[in-house]
Amino acid sequence: MSQSEFRARARRLRDARRLIVKVGSALLVDAKTGRLNRAWLETLADDLAEAAGRGQQLIVVSSGAIALGRRHLGLAAGRLRLEESQAAAAVGQIRLARAWQEILEERGLAVAQVLLTLEDTEVRRRYLNARATLNTLLGLGAVPVINENDTVATAEIRYGDNDRLAARVAQMASAECVVLLSDIDGLYSADPGRDPNARFLPEIREINDAVEAMASGPTSGVGSGGMTTKIAAARIAVAAGSSLCIASGRRPHPLRAILDGERCSWFLPGTTPLAMRKQWIAGTLKPRGRLAIDAGAAAALGRGKSLLPAGVVRVSGRFERGDTVSVVADGREIARGLAAYSSTDAALIAGQRSAQIESLLGYSGREELIHRDDLVMLGE
Ligand code: GLU
């Protein structure tokens, strides 16, 4: 595949409204000295600032806490026990966050540290909360820098690798594109270090057994992700409608390099995150409640607007924020969506203007009862 073909593929990176960039420990931390590769990080930060300048919303998933912390605690080389890696993460994370803060703020970007555990992406209520926080940060123009909360994550409830964490975050944030920056430039049919006939795979549209079999490739000594976790991440991302790219971070300005047509491997979905989400909402077997709406609101929904409390005439059923509800006009279900309020609160604000929400509920929630991104017209 030629450079211009790679450049054409890279439009997925350039056009993504939301972009996740995962940076592996092997890139961030020098294996010999255990110190941060600051000069390299500066070049990545330039690329991120460029992306932000194009109007893209960015999330960084950064490894490196354990690798940075172990040196400060004088832990010997080799495998760490769980308690040791938890201790190393506690020491390293504070340094990692500071480095990101300094480097991104110099480029005019506000940085937010977000530490997640497996439960934050797997337990629905926590997932919804984490998602709302990410949306708020992104809406305010901040760059969340995410890592696993290694200090509290025990063996059984741990991701252990940031590749899959990045893919889960992409799903949570409905990001169109994920870039896994790694010490290898993509997926090969065999380990290129050992097999001279190893083929490079520029584009993968289906993650089948043959692709899985290629995953037994290289692992570096510093991070915990090998090709296996990258393929697992690709599976999650693609299922959520996101494109995922494995690219080399072993060069300065790694994102610019992708845009300029350096080779990398793209895993491509057949759909978009928004379409996936809507399909999932429409497919809910049992909506928890019903919102009967007036003709004006029904017409507005038809024009692609959100559902405001003002257009709701009756709330029935018992539901929590984030549950799927049916939207009914003239006795017919015309749409489904995720309620931004519980049934109790929805009943209080139904028929009222959004500006009244705070005085009615005692807190200022969302302006919409169902946001249009969380709403699907049936028959759409
Ligand atoms: N969360 C780990 C750290 O920050 C890294 C996990 C990984 O290497 O993927 O050290």
Boltz pocket constraint, residues with backbone or C-beta under 6 A from the ligand:
constraints:
  - pocket:
      binder: B
      contacts: [[A, 24], [A, 25], [A, 62], [A, 63], [A, 64], [A, 65], [A, 66], [A, 67], [A, 89], [A, 147], [A, 148], [A, 150], [A, 160], [A, 161], [A, 162], [A, 163], [A, 222], [A, 223], [A, 224], [A, 225]]
      max_distance: 6.0
